[in-house]
Amino acid sequence: MRLVAMEKKEHFSYKAICPGCGEETLAVEELYDEIPGLGKAVLVSMYCPKCGVSAYHEIPLENRGIRRVEFRVSGGKDLSARVIRSPTGKILIPELGLELSPGSRPVGFVTNVEGVLQRFLEVAEQLAGIEEGPKREEAEMAVKRIRSAMGGILPFTIIIEDDLGNSAIIPPE
């Protein structure tokens, strides 16, 4: 393992055993940094040149206390508001009946409101393609509602609840 100073940031690079091929070829990079809206965090990227396994994680290192953030989206520029979801953040869009909760292997991400809707749309489209009967109709309705929201036709509220307080919504202004 080697430590590299980068403008008061800590950076570690090392090799590990790859979960894909079992060889010690997994290149791991860790960067400890201050991320706007997220606070102190470690960014971890992993890549195995032998089998192609890769992963990226943003791991918050602070507990800012329980936080609930709400942002009203009326279309247009509101869709470009930045969304920072830590691994402990839960995203809710009540008007669309959408919820993204941390699972057994939660991942944080940074995107915008439109990107959040795109994630939900992809899942709804997959369900509409494989389900049958009432579940298929429900998924097809979800696709229509999400597309209406993405097109600025259907206003909605995006809510993030985070037990560690490391998620945020940053308006486009």
C-alpha positions as a printed Julia matrix, in Angstrom:
173×3 Matrix{Float64}:
   0.0     0.0     0.0
   1.3     3.48   -0.81
   0.14    6.79    0.58
   0.18    9.84   -1.66
  -0.48   13.38   -0.4
  -2.81   15.28   -2.74
  -3.61   18.83   -1.59
  -4.29   17.74    2.0
  -6.21   14.71    0.73
  -5.2    11.15    1.53
  -4.93    8.7    -1.34
  -4.27    4.97   -1.05
  -3.59    2.52   -3.88
  -3.22   -1.22   -3.4
  -3.94   -4.63   -4.91
  -6.51   -7.04   -3.47
  -7.96  -10.43   -4.3
 -10.6   -10.04   -7.01
 -14.03  -11.51   -6.18
 -14.48  -12.29   -9.89
 -11.37  -14.26  -10.79
  -9.8   -14.96   -7.38
  -6.44  -13.46   -8.38
  -4.65  -10.66   -6.56
  -5.22   -8.31   -9.49
  -7.97   -6.03   -8.15
  -6.62   -2.46   -8.24
  -8.16   -0.47   -5.39
  -7.97    3.33   -5.1
  -9.17    5.14   -1.99
  -9.42    8.93   -1.83
 -10.35   10.63    1.42
 -11.82   14.04    0.67
 -14.38   16.7     1.56
 -17.3    16.41   -0.89
 -19.69   19.4    -1.22
 -23.06   18.42    0.22
 -21.73   15.07    1.48
 -18.96   16.18    3.85
 -15.95   14.04    4.69
 -16.04   10.86    2.65
 -13.91    8.13    1.15
 -14.26    7.47   -2.58
 -13.33    3.89   -3.44
 -12.87    2.59   -6.96
 -11.98   -0.98   -7.83
 -11.05   -2.52  -11.15
  -9.65   -5.9   -12.18
  -7.81   -5.73  -15.52
  -7.88   -9.53  -15.76
 -11.64  -10.18  -15.6
 -13.17   -6.7   -15.8
 -14.85   -6.6   -12.39
 -15.33   -2.99  -11.32
 -17.09   -1.03   -8.58
 -17.25    2.51   -7.25
 -18.45    3.61   -3.82
 -18.84    6.94   -2.04
 -18.78    6.3     1.7
 -19.65    9.19    4.05
 -17.5     9.45    7.15
 -19.67   11.85    9.11
 -22.89   11.54   11.08
 -24.72   14.84   10.81
 -27.88   13.55   12.49
 -31.21   12.62   10.97
 -32.02   14.83    8.0
 -35.06   15.23    5.77
 -34.75   17.33    2.62
 -37.71   18.25    0.37
 -37.57   19.91   -3.04
 -40.61   20.86   -5.14
 -40.14   20.17   -8.86
 -42.3    22.09  -11.32
 -40.33   21.13  -14.43
 -37.72   22.99  -16.46
 -34.62   23.95  -14.52
 -35.87   22.16  -11.36
 -35.02   18.86  -13.08
 -31.34   19.88  -13.04
 -31.18   20.26   -9.24
 -28.28   18.17   -7.94
 -29.21   15.13   -5.85
 -26.62   13.68   -3.49
 -27.84   10.42   -2.01
 -25.6     8.79    0.58
 -25.78    5.02    1.12
 -28.09    5.67    4.09
 -30.45    7.97    2.16
 -34.0     7.04    1.19
 -35.61    8.82   -1.79
 -39.37    9.32   -1.92
 -41.56   10.87   -4.63
 -45.04   10.6    -3.09
 -47.01   11.96   -6.07
 -45.57    9.21   -8.27
 -45.66    6.46   -5.62
 -41.88    5.99   -5.89
 -39.43    4.97   -3.18
 -35.74    4.05   -3.25
 -34.58    2.62    0.07
 -31.08    1.5     1.03
 -30.87   -2.24    0.42
 -28.5    -4.86    1.77
 -25.62   -3.34   -0.24
 -26.55    0.36   -0.42
 -24.72    2.64   -2.81
 -24.54    6.41   -2.73
 -24.66    8.47   -5.9
 -24.61   12.0    -7.24
 -26.96   12.89  -10.09
 -29.72   15.39  -10.77
 -33.51   15.11  -10.33
 -33.89   13.95  -13.93
 -31.28   11.24  -13.3
 -33.26    9.99  -10.29
 -36.4     9.81  -12.44
 -34.42    7.98  -15.14
 -33.42    5.3   -12.59
 -37.06    4.79  -11.61
 -38.15    4.8   -15.28
 -35.71    2.02  -16.2
 -37.07   -0.21  -13.42
 -40.71    0.55  -14.31
 -40.05   -0.21  -18.0
 -38.43   -3.53  -17.08
 -41.41   -4.47  -14.91
 -43.86   -3.45  -17.64
 -42.04   -5.83  -19.97
 -42.07   -8.89  -17.71
 -45.16   -8.62  -15.5
 -48.67   -9.73  -16.45
 -52.18   -8.61  -15.57
 -52.69   -5.9   -12.93
 -48.97   -5.68  -12.1
 -48.18   -4.95  -15.74
 -50.88   -2.25  -15.88
 -49.49   -0.72  -12.69
 -45.96   -0.66  -14.14
 -47.22    0.87  -17.4
 -49.01    3.61  -15.42
 -45.81    4.26  -13.49
 -43.93    4.66  -16.78
 -46.5     7.23  -17.98
 -46.39    9.19  -14.7
 -42.58    9.24  -14.63
 -42.4    10.4   -18.27
 -44.93   13.15  -17.49
 -42.8    14.27  -14.56
 -39.64   14.22  -16.72
 -41.45   16.31  -19.34
 -42.43   18.94  -16.78
 -46.15   18.14  -17.13
 -46.6    16.61  -13.67
 -45.18   18.6   -10.71
 -43.88   16.56   -7.77
 -41.86   16.67   -4.57
 -38.62   14.75   -4.17
 -37.8    13.91   -0.56
 -34.6    12.45    0.87
 -34.6    11.01    4.39
 -31.14   10.17    5.7
 -30.41    8.75    9.17
 -26.81   10.05    9.02
 -27.71   13.36    7.37
 -25.24   13.05    4.48
 -27.69   13.4     1.57
 -28.7    16.68   -0.03
 -30.64   18.35   -2.83
 -28.95   21.43   -4.25
 -31.25   23.72   -6.26
 -30.04   24.8    -9.72
 -29.59   28.41   -8.59
